[in-house]
Amino acid sequence: MMRTSSQKSSKVRRVQKVKKPPAPASKPDTSLTDAEKFLLPTYKRQPIVMTHGRGAYVFDSTGKKYLDSLGGISVNALGHAHPRIVKVIRREAARAIHLSNLYHNAFQGLLARKLAEWSGMDRVFFANSGTEAIDGAMKLARLLGRNPEAPAGAPAKKHRFLALENSFHGRTFGAISVTATEKYRLPFAPVVPGVEFVRFNDITDLEAKFDDSVCAILLETIQGEGGIYPVSEAFWNRARFLATQHGALLIADEIQCGLGRTGRYFAYQEFSSKPDIALVAKPLAAGLPLGAILTTEAVASRVSPGMHGTTFGGGPLACAVALEFLSIVEEEKLLDNIRARGAELCEGLKKLASRFDFIREIRAEGLMIGIELSVEGAPFVAEAMERGLLINCTHDFTLRLLPPFIIRKAQVREFLKLFEIVLAKTPKQASAQDPAKPAVPQAAVQAAARG
């Protein structure tokens, strides 16, 4: 049957009517372009936008899920969005975020007491970060090194600092001055004078450089950025003896290894003697900025009002969250979990090391783990991210793992399964460093490796 022109036009109109209009162009995400244009280029960030986290996982703007085995570089010890931490933040943010240190708040004293109990110290000063805690400790060491009867500004005989090779203590001028790694320190030279570096775990070198002009020796109980190297008990004991003999301070940087990371409240608690000052930060306020100087009554007795201070350090919100963090570690028996999950991770990693000959060594204390490779580590980090696993690489050849304290047995198995694939699939690149010549002397490696 023939169709009339009106029928044809009606059909066309019906066809045209049901056509869908083109989808509007999606609004571009300006997060990356704005960051590229306006931020100082101080980080080599991955080209992704992380949006939220839950437990041991984080998610990016595409919805991709990652097992977080880096923990915000040891900050997110309770993982992400822990319900008790979220509850305290909501409660206290509605009451008072900041009050200033001209007045007491409800949480500073309670938190100071709890930290004193954990550490065996007597007094606490709250800062905003680990690097500020380092600077404050250096000021205390210089103060204690002065004759209190000497006029202000007079040169002090006890003014030198000893620090360790391969160390990292932070980014402020004081902290980079005692940081041995040259890429962090030399671009800003001249730095604070009077610093000398001791070979790692080398008692003979320590004894040769320690004299009555030293006001303090600073050390990371376990070097973190340097590649997860623990100070040996023999070195610690000799440093403690020499500091006491010469009237100097022993300052333990526990910013990364403290507050439970090793399965102890503090890493130095493996030894029989204490430092004069211990420094903490990273996990203390569960992701909010907070650091602390913990010290003895003898050191605190030389401090008077006005000698040191901070605008934001020790605010009510951060201190309330920190108290909750410490309570969670105790009540949920997370030190036991850290030790158990750390042992499982090490056992699994050692099995992988027997299969992949480019794994040179595994160094670990609790959930602070370094996997030293004989090939470049950066490609493994990239491959891990592609497969939904977050790790990082330090000093070019050491993969660093800092999982949250809440990691479960099933997540350890998940990590090992993913990491085995990463080891197998990542293209291997020759190391910039001769594998036969590790960054830390081999004798020191052997002395430092425990587990």
Solvent accessible surface area in square Angstrom, and as a share of the most:
residue,aa,sasa,rsa
1,M,223,1.00
2,M,179,0.80
3,R,159,0.58
4,T,77,0.45
5,S,92,0.59
6,S,73,0.47
7,Q,88,0.39
8,K,116,0.49
9,S,45,0.29
10,S,30,0.20
11,K,98,0.41
12,V,77,0.44
13,R,146,0.53
14,R,132,0.48
15,V,69,0.40
16,Q,108,0.48
17,K,175,0.74
18,V,116,0.66
19,K,140,0.60
20,K,188,0.80
21,P,113,0.71
22,P,125,0.78
23,A,93,0.72
24,P,125,0.79
25,A,102,0.79
26,S,101,0.65
27,K,182,0.77
28,P,101,0.63
29,D,87,0.45
30,T,72,0.42
31,S,52,0.34
32,L,80,0.40
33,T,89,0.51
34,D,64,0.33
35,A,32,0.25
36,E,150,0.67
37,K,152,0.64
38,F,144,0.60
39,L,91,0.45
40,L,139,0.69
41,P,126,0.79
42,T,94,0.55
43,Y,145,0.55
44,K,206,0.87
45,R,145,0.53
46,Q,82,0.36
47,P,104,0.65
48,I,55,0.28
49,V,38,0.22
50,M,78,0.35
51,T,74,0.43
52,H,98,0.44
53,G,16,0.15
54,R,148,0.54
55,G,25,0.24
56,A,3,0.02
57,Y,33,0.12
58,V,12,0.07
59,F,20,0.08
60,D,8,0.04
61,S,64,0.41
62,T,117,0.68
63,G,50,0.49
64,K,72,0.31
65,K,103,0.44
66,Y,3,0.01
67,L,3,0.02
68,D,7,0.04
69,S,2,0.01
70,L,29,0.14
71,G,0,0.00
72,G,37,0.35
73,I,67,0.34
74,S,1,0.01
75,V,36,0.21
76,N,29,0.15
77,A,1,0.00
78,L,4,0.02
79,G,11,0.11
80,H,36,0.16
81,A,66,0.51
82,H,24,0.11
83,P,102,0.64
84,R,72,0.26
85,I,10,0.05
86,V,42,0.24
87,K,140,0.59
88,V,6,0.03
89,I,56,0.28
90,R,177,0.65
91,R,111,0.40
92,E,3,0.01
93,A,44,0.34
94,A,92,0.72
95,R,160,0.58
96,A,26,0.20
97,I,108,0.55
98,H,81,0.36
99,L,80,0.40
100,S,36,0.23
101,N,70,0.36
102,L,150,0.75
103,Y,148,0.56
104,H,181,0.81
105,N,25,0.13
106,A,70,0.54
107,F,28,0.12
108,Q,45,0.20
109,G,52,0.50
110,L,102,0.51
111,L,0,0.00
112,A,25,0.19
113,R,162,0.59
114,K,47,0.20
115,L,0,0.00
116,A,21,0.16
117,E,105,0.47
118,W,8,0.03
119,S,2,0.01
120,G,37,0.36
121,M,7,0.03
122,D,77,0.40
123,R,128,0.47
124,V,35,0.20
125,F,57,0.24
126,F,12,0.05
127,A,3,0.02
128,N,33,0.17
129,S,37,0.24
130,G,9,0.08
131,T,28,0.16
132,E,60,0.27
133,A,0,0.00
134,I,0,0.00
135,D,40,0.21
136,G,1,0.01
137,A,0,0.00
138,M,12,0.05
139,K,102,0.43
140,L,23,0.12
141,A,0,0.00
142,R,76,0.28
143,L,35,0.18
144,L,45,0.22
145,G,10,0.09
146,R,66,0.24
147,N,90,0.46
148,P,93,0.58
149,E,150,0.67
150,A,39,0.30
151,P,97,0.61
152,A,106,0.82
153,G,74,0.71
154,A,25,0.20
155,P,139,0.87
156,A,22,0.17
157,K,146,0.62
158,K,35,0.15
159,H,70,0.31
160,R,39,0.14
161,F,1,0.01
162,L,0,0.00
163,A,0,0.00
164,L,1,0.00
165,E,68,0.31
166,N,18,0.09
167,S,1,0.01
168,F,44,0.18
169,H,5,0.02
170,G,7,0.06
171,R,151,0.55
172,T,44,0.26
173,F,114,0.48
174,G,8,0.08
175,A,0,0.00
176,I,6,0.03
177,S,1,0.01
178,V,0,0.00
179,T,0,0.00
180,A,14,0.11
181,T,22,0.13
182,E,100,0.45
183,K,131,0.55
184,Y,26,0.10
185,R,38,0.14
186,L,90,0.45
187,P,92,0.58
188,F,113,0.47
189,A,60,0.47
190,P,126,0.79
191,V,33,0.19
192,V,41,0.24
193,P,104,0.65
194,G,27,0.26
195,V,36,0.21
196,E,62,0.28
197,F,37,0.16
198,V,0,0.00
199,R,105,0.38
200,F,4,0.02
201,N,18,0.09
202,D,39,0.20
203,I,57,0.29
204,T,101,0.58
205,D,10,0.05
206,L,0,0.00
207,E,70,0.31
208,A,84,0.65
209,K,45,0.19
210,F,10,0.04
211,D,64,0.33
212,D,69,0.36
213,S,20,0.13
214,V,0,0.00
215,C,2,0.01
216,A,0,0.00
217,I,0,0.00
218,L,1,0.00
219,L,0,0.00
220,E,13,0.06
221,T,3,0.02
222,I,6,0.03
223,Q,0,0.00
224,G,1,0.01
225,E,34,0.15
226,G,2,0.02
227,G,0,0.00
228,I,0,0.00
229,Y,1,0.00
230,P,1,0.01
231,V,0,0.00
232,S,14,0.09
233,E,88,0.39
234,A,58,0.45
235,F,0,0.00
236,W,0,0.00
237,N,59,0.30
238,R,79,0.29
239,A,0,0.00
240,R,39,0.14
241,F,101,0.42
242,L,9,0.05
243,A,0,0.00
244,T,95,0.55
245,Q,111,0.49
246,H,38,0.17
247,G,54,0.52
248,A,5,0.04
249,L,15,0.08
250,L,0,0.00
251,I,0,0.00
252,A,0,0.00
253,D,7,0.04
254,E,1,0.00
255,I,20,0.10
256,Q,23,0.10
257,C,2,0.01
258,G,0,0.00
259,L,1,0.00
260,G,0,0.00
261,R,1,0.00
262,T,6,0.04
263,G,1,0.01
264,R,81,0.30
265,Y,61,0.23
266,F,0,0.00
267,A,5,0.04
268,Y,2,0.01
269,Q,70,0.31
270,E,63,0.28
271,F,16,0.07
272,S,107,0.69
273,S,30,0.19
274,K,96,0.41
275,P,3,0.02
276,D,23,0.12
277,I,0,0.00
278,A,0,0.00
279,L,0,0.00
280,V,0,0.00
281,A,5,0.04
282,K,56,0.24
283,P,3,0.02
284,L,0,0.00
285,A,0,0.00
286,A,27,0.21
287,G,40,0.38
288,L,51,0.25
289,P,101,0.63
290,L,6,0.03
291,G,0,0.00
292,A,0,0.00
293,I,3,0.02
294,L,0,0.00
295,T,9,0.05
296,T,29,0.17
297,E,82,0.37
298,A,74,0.58
299,V,3,0.02
300,A,20,0.16
301,S,83,0.53
302,R,65,0.24
303,V,65,0.37
304,S,53,0.34
305,P,141,0.89
306,G,81,0.77
307,M,87,0.39
308,H,70,0.31
309,G,50,0.48
310,T,36,0.21
311,T,89,0.52
312,F,138,0.57
313,G,2,0.02
314,G,1,0.01
315,G,11,0.11
316,P,6,0.04
317,L,22,0.11
318,A,15,0.12
319,C,0,0.00
320,A,4,0.03
321,V,0,0.00
322,A,0,0.00
323,L,32,0.16
324,E,34,0.15
325,F,1,0.00
326,L,0,0.00
327,S,28,0.18
328,I,0,0.00
329,V,1,0.01
330,E,65,0.29
331,E,109,0.49
332,E,75,0.33
333,K,135,0.57
334,L,9,0.04
335,L,29,0.15
336,D,74,0.38
337,N,30,0.15
338,I,0,0.00
339,R,120,0.44
340,A,42,0.32
341,R,33,0.12
342,G,3,0.03
343,A,62,0.48
344,E,41,0.18
345,L,1,0.01
346,C,16,0.10
347,E,102,0.46
348,G,11,0.11
349,L,0,0.00
350,K,101,0.43
351,K,128,0.54
352,L,12,0.06
353,A,28,0.21
354,S,96,0.62
355,R,148,0.54
356,F,23,0.10
357,D,137,0.71
358,F,21,0.09
359,I,14,0.07
360,R,89,0.32
361,E,41,0.18
362,I,18,0.09
363,R,1,0.00
364,A,7,0.05
365,E,19,0.09
366,G,17,0.17
367,L,0,0.00
368,M,0,0.00
369,I,0,0.00
370,G,0,0.00
371,I,0,0.00
372,E,1,0.00
373,L,3,0.01
374,S,27,0.17
375,V,21,0.12
376,E,32,0.14
377,G,0,0.00
378,A,65,0.50
379,P,25,0.16
380,F,0,0.00
381,V,25,0.14
382,A,53,0.41
383,E,31,0.14
384,A,0,0.00
385,M,31,0.14
386,E,126,0.57
387,R,92,0.34
388,G,8,0.08
389,L,0,0.00
390,L,22,0.11
391,I,8,0.04
392,N,29,0.15
393,C,35,0.21
394,T,4,0.02
395,H,36,0.16
396,D,83,0.43
397,F,11,0.04
398,T,1,0.00
399,L,0,0.00
400,R,6,0.02
401,L,1,0.00
402,L,0,0.00
403,P,2,0.01
404,P,3,0.02
405,F,0,0.00
406,I,39,0.20
407,I,3,0.01
408,R,146,0.53
409,K,103,0.44
410,A,51,0.40
411,Q,5,0.02
412,V,3,0.02
413,R,143,0.52
414,E,59,0.27
415,F,2,0.01
416,L,32,0.16
417,K,143,0.61
418,L,35,0.18
419,F,0,0.00
420,E,58,0.26
421,I,58,0.30
422,V,0,0.00
423,L,0,0.00
424,A,58,0.45
425,K,124,0.53
426,T,2,0.01
427,P,97,0.61
428,K,87,0.37
429,Q,95,0.42
430,A,94,0.73
431,S,24,0.16
432,A,90,0.70
433,Q,53,0.24
434,D,70,0.36
435,P,56,0.36
436,A,84,0.65
437,K,140,0.59
438,P,24,0.15
439,A,46,0.36
440,V,2,0.01
441,P,65,0.41
442,Q,80,0.36
443,A,76,0.59
444,A,5,0.04
445,V,2,0.01
446,Q,124,0.55
447,A,51,0.40
448,A,0,0.00
449,A,38,0.29
450,R,62,0.23
451,G,65,0.62
